[in-house]
Amino acid sequence: MTPRWQRAALKPSWIRWLPCAFVYLTVVPGRSRFRRSAWSSVVPWDSSAWCDPGSVDEWVARARRRRAGHDADDAELHARQHYAWMVRVRAARIELFAEMCRRRGLPVPHTVGELLLCLAGFGLFDIAEDRPAENGDDDPWVLPRLDRDPLDVLPLSPEEQELEARAQRDDQAVLVAIEVRRLALRTRRRWRRRVVSTSLASLAGNAGVTVEQARRSLADLAEIADLRVDVDGGDDSLRLTVPWPDFRLRFPFTELPAPEHAV
């Protein structure tokens, strides 16, 4: 029987902590536990746990093709600066995750297969072995627990916990902004300020946050992105005035991005 692949329940903030390849492990065959072998045809177990940004020459060549002529030199400079920034952020993330592994006494993973075992060590997967597979390898039961909060899982200092709580608030604001942008895209294109009517509960549900988190995120977006929020006839009904296209350009994502990809 062909598995019905779906996304596992996931705390979005893990995108800031985990190696890029963890996204392979968020696609699962059903809502309950499953055999590891179900992933065999879709998960590249020997691939690197961290994505490869490629060479700076590739970035430069791509940038110069997009902006030929007099703009090509400016495009190259921007590409080199962007590449250097991304590599720095990526290196910092790798070191931070390695430090979390060291604090928990876990081997630092280098491949997708090692990453699964590492995340099980953090408590983000339950793995129970009870029989060998047909080829003789272990074929344990796997149960994702990626909906756990990094604050409850990672060995953070009090200061780091405070920083993580702040970062999660930023994550929630971005998730709400993504939903606001999606709604604004459906309004009249000629308006420089697009008006969206929705409910707080609907906005929160579609953004994957609680109602209270959505309310707080709207206040944050009003401050940092010039989003106007008006109560429209009831506590739950909202009228959002979205500055356009500035808001779209500021939040171009379809989901919460990893820090090195948040351009």
C-alpha positions in Angstrom: 0.0 0.0 0.0 1.4 3.4 -1.0 1.9 5.7 2.0 -0.2 8.9 2.2 2.6 11.4 2.8 1.9 14.4 4.9 3.6 17.0 7.1 4.3 16.0 10.7 3.1 18.4 13.4 6.0 20.9 13.7 7.0 23.7 15.9 8.1 26.3 13.2 10.9 27.7 15.3 12.9 24.5 14.7 13.8 25.9 11.3 16.2 28.3 13.1 17.9 25.5 15.0 18.1 22.3 13.0 20.3 21.3 10.0 18.6 22.0 6.6 18.0 18.3 5.9 15.6 17.9 8.8 12.9 18.9 6.4 13.2 15.4 4.8 12.1 14.0 8.2 9.0 16.3 8.5 7.3 14.4 5.6 5.7 11.2 7.1 3.5 8.4 6.0 0.5 9.0 8.2 -0.2 10.5 11.6 0.8 7.6 13.8 4.1 5.8 14.2 5.6 4.0 11.1 8.6 1.8 10.2 11.8 3.6 9.3 11.9 1.7 6.0 8.9 3.6 4.9 11.3 6.5 4.3 13.8 4.4 2.3 12.7 5.6 -1.1 12.4 9.3 -0.3 15.0 10.2 2.3 18.7 10.4 1.2 20.2 9.0 4.3 23.8 9.5 3.2 23.4 13.1 2.1 24.8 16.0 4.1 22.8 17.2 7.0 23.5 20.9 6.0 22.7 22.4 2.6 25.5 23.4 0.4 25.4 27.1 -0.7 27.7 26.3 -3.7 30.6 28.4 -4.7 30.7 32.2 -4.8 31.6 32.0 -8.5 28.3 30.4 -9.2 26.5 33.2 -7.3 28.4 35.8 -9.2 27.8 34.2 -12.6 24.0 33.9 -11.9 23.8 37.5 -10.8 25.7 38.9 -13.8 23.3 36.9 -16.2 20.3 38.5 -14.5 21.7 42.0 -14.7 23.8 42.3 -17.9 25.3 45.5 -19.1 26.3 48.4 -16.8 24.5 46.9 -13.8 26.6 43.7 -13.9 29.3 45.0 -11.7 26.9 46.1 -9.1 25.2 42.8 -9.3 28.5 41.0 -8.7 29.3 43.1 -5.7 25.8 42.4 -4.2 26.2 38.7 -4.9 29.5 38.5 -3.2 28.2 40.5 -0.1 25.1 38.3 0.0 27.2 35.1 -0.3 29.6 36.2 2.5 26.7 37.1 4.8 24.9 33.7 4.1 28.1 31.7 4.8 28.6 33.5 8.1 25.1 32.9 9.3 25.3 29.3 8.2 28.6 28.8 10.0 27.2 30.3 13.2 24.1 28.0 13.0 26.3 24.9 12.5 28.4 25.8 15.5 25.4 26.6 17.7 23.7 23.3 16.9 27.0 21.5 17.5 27.2 23.2 20.9 23.7 21.9 21.7 24.8 18.4 20.8 27.9 18.7 23.0 25.9 19.9 26.0 23.5 16.9 25.6 26.3 14.5 25.0 25.3 13.6 21.5 27.5 13.0 18.4 27.3 15.9 16.0 25.5 14.6 12.9 27.0 15.0 9.4 24.5 12.9 7.4 20.7 12.7 7.3 20.8 9.2 8.8 23.0 10.5 11.7 20.6 13.5 12.1 17.6 11.2 12.7 19.5 9.5 15.6 20.6 12.9 16.9 17.1 14.3 16.9 15.9 11.1 18.7 18.5 11.9 21.3 16.9 15.3 21.8 13.5 13.7 22.1 12.2 14.9 18.8 11.6 11.4 17.5 10.7 8.2 19.5 12.5 5.2 17.9 11.7 1.7 19.1 13.5 -1.3 17.7 11.8 -4.7 17.8 12.6 -6.5 14.5 15.1 -6.6 11.7 14.1 -5.6 8.2 14.2 -8.0 5.3 17.8 -7.0 4.4 18.9 -7.7 7.9 19.2 -4.1 9.0 17.2 -2.8 12.0 13.8 -1.4 11.0 12.5 0.4 14.1 9.2 2.1 14.7 9.4 5.9 14.4 7.2 8.5 16.0 7.8 12.2 15.3 7.6 14.7 18.2 8.6 17.7 16.2 5.8 19.7 17.8 7.8 20.0 21.0 9.0 23.5 21.9 12.8 24.2 21.6 12.5 25.9 25.1 11.5 22.5 26.5 14.0 20.4 24.6 17.3 22.3 24.1 19.9 22.6 27.0 19.8 26.4 27.0 21.1 28.8 29.7 18.6 31.3 31.2 20.0 34.0 29.0 19.6 31.8 25.9 16.1 30.9 26.9 15.2 34.6 27.0 16.7 35.1 23.6 14.8 32.1 22.2 11.5 33.4 23.6 12.1 36.7 21.8 13.0 34.9 18.6 9.8 32.8 18.8 7.8 36.1 19.1 9.5 37.2 15.9 8.7 33.9 14.3 5.1 34.3 15.1 5.1 37.8 13.6 6.5 36.5 10.4 4.0 33.7 10.2 1.1 36.2 10.7 2.7 38.5 8.1 2.8 35.6 5.6 -0.9 35.1 6.0 -1.6 38.8 5.8 0.4 39.0 2.6 -1.5 36.0 1.2 -4.8 37.7 1.9 -3.6 41.0 0.5 -2.6 39.3 -2.8 -6.3 38.5 -3.4 -7.4 42.1 -3.2 -7.5 44.7 -6.0 -4.0 45.1 -7.5 -4.3 48.8 -8.3 -4.4 49.8 -4.7 -1.2 51.0 -3.1 -2.7 50.2 0.3 -4.6 47.0 0.2 -7.5 46.5 2.6 -8.1 43.0 4.0 -11.2 42.0 6.1 -10.8 38.9 8.2 -11.3 37.6 11.7 -8.7 37.2 14.4 -9.5 33.5 14.8 -9.2 32.8 11.1 -5.9 34.7 10.8 -4.5 32.9 13.8 -5.6 29.5 12.5 -4.2 29.9 9.0 -1.0 31.3 10.4 -0.5 28.4 12.8 -0.5 30.6 16.0 -2.8 31.1 18.9 -5.3 34.0 18.9 -3.3 35.8 21.6 -0.1 35.3 19.6 -1.8 36.7 16.5 -3.1 39.7 18.3 0.4 40.4 19.6 2.0 39.8 16.2 -0.4 42.3 14.6 0.7 44.9 17.1 4.4 44.1 16.3 3.7 44.4 12.5 1.9 47.7 13.0 5.1 49.0 14.6 7.7 47.6 12.3 5.9 47.3 9.0 3.3 50.1 9.0 0.3 47.6 9.1 -2.9 49.4 10.2 -5.2 47.3 12.3 -8.8 48.3 13.0 -11.5 46.4 14.8 -14.3 46.0 12.3 -17.6 45.8 14.2 -16.6 43.2 16.8 -13.8 42.0 18.9 -12.9 39.2 16.4 -13.5 41.1 13.1 -10.5 42.9 11.7 -9.8 45.4 8.9 -6.2 45.4 7.9 -4.7 48.2 5.7 -1.5 46.8 4.2 1.2 49.1 2.7 1.8 47.7 -0.8 4.2 46.6 -2.3 6.5 47.3 0.7 4.8 44.6 2.8 5.1 42.0 0.0 8.7 42.8 -0.5 9.5 42.7 3.2 7.7 39.3 3.7 8.2 37.4 0.4 8.2 33.9 2.1 5.6 31.2 1.9 6.8 29.6 5.2 9.2 30.5 8.0 12.7 30.5 6.4 16.0 29.4 7.9 18.0 32.4 8.9 20.6 32.1 6.1 17.7 32.1 3.6 15.8 35.0 5.1 16.8 37.5 2.4 
